[in-house]
Amino acid sequence: MKKNKNEMIKKYSEIVGNTNFAYDPDVYASEEMLKKAHTDFINRIGKNSFFDLMINSIKHFVLILNRNMQVVYINAELQKYLNKDKVDESLGRRLGDVFNCQHWIEEKQACGSSQDCINCGVFSALLKGVAGKEAEQECMLQSHDGIAHHFMVKTSPLEIETEAYIVVSLTDIREKKQREHLEHIFFHDLINTTGALQGFIQVFEKTAYEDKNRILEMVKNIVAKLLDEIRAQQQLIKMEAGNLRVEKSSLNSQDFLKEFIGFYSSFSYVQGKHIVLEEGSESFDFFSDRALLSRVLLNLIKNALEEEGNDAIVVVSARKNDENKAEFFVKNKRVIAEDVQPQVFTKSFSTKGIGRGLGAFSSKMLVERYLQGEISFVSNKQEGTVFKIVL
């Protein structure tokens, strides 16, 4: 344990670029020292009303930390966000504790002592602040309850009457990152599909007459996919803005699933793979939005297919539960790793690399916010991965 800790401290010094720098995350100031530090800081800024007015008029989060990275002061905006009546309630806490970081475990693991902290943008900026340096970088802080905070974090050393502090400014850039993420996904898929369409047109020009109908059918499928991707992006934009319209109608589960499978089975990402209707899937009438439910199922199926190789099979089915609610299932054999499972419905999470993902997250948003349903999943060796939608 001591060896691991020494290695961590060495890595901290590498982050700040100073081999003589030493920071121990297990060292905390006492409650008495913190109260004194808080009082002293208030008294010191009290002599400068402009500083107090400025820090509390800023519309992003500002924290003042001591050299142990413990909170000495937070501004009004952060106090409001945390729903804290008094600054005292945050006194002495570290940033990972304040935002309920997934790598912070109360009384078991100090903020800054996890291996994950080495790659944390916030912690890296804080270390530089402790070392007396200014820092600025983008970062993501994932909370235990699944909230992904995207911040531009800035840290600056501050000295007031010989006492050293760290000023931490956190600007929420979540909307900016979400917009970039959505645009990346949309244009990536749009370019791929348009490229395929262009390729088929070139082939069509050189194809014998008797094969033209087959090529035309392929082109029609690609155009259908292109339109579907544009509609999907349109839905995501409306969902982000909170003005997505829900148009429910009476549907039959068996007809809906057969039509869904027939339409999407011709798409390129399904080629060499299979979407099948489970034997025993029930036929019943239900009330929902056809387009939104199709989008939810497609998101889940695409995720499953992208994780599988050729000849992969994704099984869909429907049934009525004991409460007379419609249940839909998407199943595949692949098991999601246990450490990954808590992040599946997280917006920025993806196993497919930068700029991918959003499938499970947007499915959850569509089901819970717009279809007034529930979505969950289980993943283990016995069952594989099964997503369940209840409407």
N, C-alpha and C positions, 0 to 999 in steps of 0.2 A: 504493500500500500504506500509506504514511504517512497519507494522507488518510482511508482506511478506519479505520485504527487510532485516529486523532484523533476520528473520529465515534463509535467504540465507547466511548472514554474519556468522551466527552460524555454518551453514553447512560447510562453507569455513574453519573455524577453526578446525572442525572435520577432514576434508581432510588432513590438514597439521599436525594434532595431537598436536595442541597447543591452549588451550582455551583462551589464551591472544592475539592470532593472530586476527587481524581485517583487512579485505580488502573490500573496497567499490568500486564496478565496475563503479559507476557513477562519480567518481572523475577522472578528466583528467588534465594533466598538460597543461598550456596555450601554445599557439603557440610560444610566445616569449621564454618561458622556454624551449620548445622543441628544438628550433633552437640553443639556447645556449648550451643545453645538447649535441646536435649533434656536434656542433663546438668543445666543450670541449673534447668530446670523440675522434674526429678526431685528435685533437692536442695531446691528450695523447697517442694514439696508433702511432701517427706520430713519437714519440720519440723511438718507438720500431718497426723498419721496418720489423723484423722477424714476429711479430704478424700480421701485415698488410698483408704480403706475404702469411702467413699460412692461414688466414681466407678467403682470396680471391682465394686460389688455391684448396680449398676443393670442391669436386664435389657433395655436397649436400647443402641444404639450411641452412644458419646460420643467425640468427637475434640477435641483441643486444637490449634489452628492458630496460626501466626505471622501477621504482618500481610501476608505474601505469599500467604496461604491455604495454606501448606504444613504438612503434618502434623508436629507436635512430639511428640504423644503420642496413643495410642488406648487405650481401656479394654479390659478382659479379654474382654467380650462380643463386641466387634468383632474383636479379635485371634483369637478362636475361630472366628468366622464366616469370616474371611479365610484361616483355616488357616495363620496365620503363627506360627512358633515364637518370634520375637522382634519387639518393637515396632520395632527398627532397620530391619526389612524394609519398613516403611511410611513410614519417616522421609523427609521432604522431598516426598512425593507429594501431589498435590492430590486433592480429593474425586472428580472425574471419573475420575482415574487409578485411585484406590482401588476404585471400583465399575465400572471398565471401561466408562465412558459411551460411547455410540455416536458422540458428537460429539468425543470425545477421540482424537487420533491421535498415537501415540508419536513424539516427535522432530520432528513436522511441525506440530502445532497445540496450543498450550498450552491447558490447561483454563481457560476463561473468555474465549478469543479468538475463538470461533466466533460467527457471527450468531445461532445457535440459543441461545447462552448468555444472550442478552438476555431471552429468554422463560422461562428456567429458574428454577423456584422456589427450588431449592437455591442457585444462584449469587446470586440476588437477596438471599436471606437472609444469605449470606456477605458480600456487599458491605456490607450494613447493619451487620454485625458489625465489619467493618474500619473503618467510619465511626463506630464507638463507639455504635451503636444496638442495641437488642434487636429481634428479629424472630421471627415464628412464622407458618408457612403450610404448606399441603399441597402436595405436588409429586410428580411422577413422574420417575424417572431410568431411562432405557432403556439396557441394556447391549448390547455388540456381539454377545453370544451369545443375544440375544432375551429376556433376563430383564427384566421390568418391575418396578422397585422403587417402591412407593408409600410415601412417608414423610410424617410430620408433622415438619418441620424447625424447630428452635428454635436461635437463635444469641444469644449474650450476650457483651459485651466483658468481659474479665477482666484485672485488673492485679495483678501480684504483684511486690512490691519494684521498682516503677517500670517493669517490663517488661510490655508489652501483648500479650495473647493473645485468641483468639476461642474460646469454648466452643461446640461444635456438638453438638446432641442430635438423633438420628434415631430416631423411633419408627415401627416397621413398622405401617402401617394397611392393608396389602394385603387382609386378610380383610374388613375393614369396607368397602373400596371395591368388592371383588368382590361382596359381598352386596348393596350398593346397586345395583350394575350389573345383577345378575341380577334383582332385584326390579323395577327400572325397565323392563327388557325384557319381563318376564313380564306386568306389569300394563298396559303399553302395548298389547301384542298382545291381552291378554284383554279390555280395554275396547273395542278396535276390533272384535273378533269378536263380542262380546256386543251391541254397538251395531248391527252388521249383522243379527244374529239378531232383535233387537227390531224393526228396520225391516221385515224380511220378515213378521213376525207381524202388524204393522199393515197391510201390503199384503194379507196373506192374509184378513183380516177383511172387506176391501172387494172381494175378487176374486170373479169369477163362478165358479160351480161347476165348469165345464169346465176352468178354469185352476188349480184348487186342487192337483191332483196335481203339476203342474210346480213350483208354489211349495213344496209339501211336500218335493219332491226337493231343492230349493235349501236349505231349512231343514235337512234331514238332512245335507247337505254341510257347512253351517256348524257344526252340532253336532259332526260328526266332526272338523272343524278345531279346535274349541274343546277337545275331549278330547285331541287330539294335542298342543296347546300345553301343556295341563296335564301330560301325560305327559312332554313335553320338559323342562319345569321340574323335574319330579320327578327325571328322569334327571340333570339338571345338579346338583341339590342332592346327590344320592347320589354323583355323580362327585367333587364338591368334598370330600365327607366320606370318600371312598376306599372306600365300601362298596357300589358298584354291582355287582349280580349279573350274571354273564354266563351266558346259557342258549343254548348252541350246538346246532344241529341240522343235518341234511342238507338242502341246498337245491339247486335247479337255477337256474343263472344267468339263463337266458332267462325262465323262469316268474317268478322273483323280480323282474326288471326290468320285465316287462310288468305285473305286479300293482302294483308301485310306481308306475309311470307312470299307470295307470288310476285309482288311488286319489287321488294328489296333483294330477292335472291339473284336477280340479274345484275346487280351492281358489282363493280370491279373488285371491291374489297371482300366480296363473298366468293369470288371465283376460286375453285379448288377447296372451298369450305361449304358447310351446310347449315341452313336454318330449318329445323324440322318441328312440326307440331306433335307434341307428345300424345301417344295413344292413351285414350281415357280422358283427354282434355274435355271439359264439360261445355255444353251449349246452353246458354241462357241469355236473357235480355238484360241490359244494364244501361245506365245513363251517364254519358261522359263526352268529352271533347275528342273527336276522332284524331284530329291533327296533333294535338298535344300528347295524347297517349301514344300515338305512333312514334312521335319524337322521343319520348321516354324509352320505349322499348328499343328503338334503333340505337340510341346512345349506349344502352347497356349491352346490346348485341355487338356493336362495333368494338367496344372495349374488350369484350370476351374474344372476338375473332382476332383482334390485333395482338392478343397475348398468346394465341394458339398458332400452331403450324398448319401445313396443308392437311386436308381431310378432317379438320376440326369440325365438331358438331356442337351447335348451340340449340338447346331444346326450349321451346316456349309452350306454355299451357295456361289454362284458366279453370277456375272453379268458384263456386259460391261457398262462403264459409258459414258457420253456425249463426252468425249475426246477419245473414242474408246480404253480405257485402261481396262485391266482386274482387277476386284475387287473381293476379297475373304473375307468372313465374318465368324467369330467364335463367337457364342452367347451363353450366359447362364444367368440364372435368378439372380444369386448372384450379389449384389452391392458392389463395392469396396469403403471402407470408404474414405471420401473426403481428410482427412489428409494423407492417404496412396497413393492416386492416383499420386501425383507428383513423387513418388519414384518407380513406377512400372517398368520403363525401366532402373532402376539403377542396376549396376552389382551385388553389394553385398546385395541387398534388397531381403528379402524373408519373407512371412508370415508363412512359414512351419518349421521354426526353423533353428538352426545352421547347415550349410553344405548343405542346400537345395537352391532352387531358380535357377537363371541364365536363366530360360525359356524365359521370356519376353525380357531380355537383349540380349540373343543370337539371338532371333528372330529379334529384331531390327537391330542387326549387320548384320545378313544374308540378310535381306530385303534391307537395305539401302546401305551397302557396296558392296554386291556381286550380288544381283538381280536388283540393280539400281531402287528400288521402294520406297514406303513410307508405314509406319505402324503407326496407331493411334488407340485410343479407346475412347469410351464414357461409363460412368457408372452412372446410375441413377435409381430411383425407377420405372420410366415409361418403360425404355428399358432393364433394367438389365445391363449386361456388354457386350459390342459389340466391338470386335477387327476388324479393317479393314485393309486389305493389298491391296495396289494399285501397279500394275506392268505395 
